[in-house]
Amino acid sequence: MPMHETFVDGLGNVAIQAALARIELTQLKSLPKDGQTPSFEVTSRLVMSIDTFLKMHQSFSEVIRQMEAKGLVRKAGTDAPAPALSAPQSTKVVTKAATKAKTAKRR
């Protein structure tokens, strides 16, 4: 089955209801004119168990720590200058969850 990819400009509402995490994914409706606020529309929603939501948070946190270690991002409130970003580079980021999954498949 082919994988489906969705481009997302932002997040809408994130809520926990009936033991499920619901995350609204948004896209920019149209480019705003000068001085106007951009408007977004909800284009899809991720719905997952609380356990999966927490695992996703753990994975994202690990990726952010790796990006901080490489100097790609920094925590808000630090006095260090923001890193200069060049053209996007493909970087493989390996999380502990991904490493465990690969190890389990080998067994």
Backbone hydrogen bonds, N-H to C=O, Kabsch-Sander energy under -0.5 kcal/mol:
donor,donor_aa,acceptor,acceptor_aa,energy
9,D,26,T,-2.4
10,G,26,T,-1.6
12,G,24,E,-2.9
15,A,22,R,-2.5
17,Q,15,A,-0.5
17,Q,20,L,-2.8
20,L,17,Q,-1.7
21,A,48,M,-3.3
22,R,15,A,-3.3
23,I,46,L,-2.8
24,E,13,N,-2.6
25,L,44,S,-3.1
26,T,10,G,-2.8
27,Q,41,E,-2.1
29,K,39,S,-2.8
30,S,39,S,-0.6
36,Q,33,K,-2.5
39,S,30,S,-0.5
41,E,27,Q,-2.4
43,T,25,L,-2.7
44,S,25,L,-1.4
46,L,23,I,-3.0
48,M,21,A,-2.3
50,I,19,A,-0.9
53,F,49,S,-2.4
54,L,50,I,-2.5
55,K,51,D,-2.1
56,M,52,T,-2.5
57,H,53,F,-2.2
58,Q,54,L,-2.3
59,S,55,K,-2.3
60,F,56,M,-2.7
61,S,57,H,-2.6
62,E,58,Q,-2.0
63,V,59,S,-2.2
64,I,60,F,-2.4
65,R,61,S,-2.3
66,Q,62,E,-2.2
67,M,63,V,-2.3
68,E,64,I,-2.6
69,A,65,R,-2.3
70,K,66,Q,-1.6
71,G,68,E,-1.2
72,L,67,M,-2.5
73,V,67,M,-0.8
78,T,75,K,-1.3
91,T,89,Q,-0.7
93,V,91,T,-0.7
94,V,92,K,-0.6
95,T,93,V,-0.6
99,T,95,T,-2.1
100,K,96,K,-2.5
101,A,97,A,-2.1
102,K,98,A,-2.2
103,T,99,T,-2.2
104,A,100,K,-2.4
105,K,101,A,-1.9
106,R,102,K,-1.5
107,R,103,T,-0.8
107,R,104,A,-0.6
